[in-house]
């Protein structure tokens, strides 16, 4: 069984909370193809990770902890991007005027490698904690696109193979990207937003992504969740109650609070 969790709110849809509860419900393995955090806004998370010579975010950490198997965040999240704010503006090599690429951590068959932005101004704590001396340096969008083709896409293909081979997989997308992995079929899709989830048949959802096409984002063609769910009807729409902090971080409590929503996801998957 392969289940996809996407967010129809680009900022904080509640995808990870929903995914951890779903993992508890199905006793599955979680995956996060791409993730990222910010040295300023997620400072404590970054410092904790780089102190161990690692780079990962709290979403992948929560998914790993909620998974049925003992996995490290990096093993289920092959690409993690570290940003830092750019108050002076400008477009940057990834098309964002408000932040700059500091470093990407890329999972390879031989371990983790790093890609650094040429104008990154890497924070001291990051430079001291991560093995960046041999990192690939990119100085333009074209250079990043080349690295993406040669190294990032194969990393995602390797993850896709693991998802396909997994008996019960929950894949969490990033931002409002409709499909985080290509060439993977899903039995059901849950589009989460604050206050509700819309559940879709996996095959129909993926067909809808082909209908809407994609828009250019950072050198990639990606369909947004909003565009896709505008052209496909959900099998169910379920209200999601607001949860206190102690419940949001407890997969069992999420599974209990979202029981009706998870029932709807499994009904769509098994239809």
Beta strands, then each sheet from edge to edge (+ up, - down):
strand 1: 2-7
strand 2: 29-31
strand 3: 34-38
strand 4: 79-85
strand 5: 99-108
strand 6: 111-117
strand 7: 136-138
strand 8: 169-172
strand 9: 188-193
strand 10: 196-201
strand 11: 215-217
strand 12: 220-222
strand 13: 236-239
sheet 1: 2+ 8+ 1+ 9+ 10- 13+
sheet 2: 3+ 4+ 5- 6+ 7+
sheet 3: 11+ 12-
end
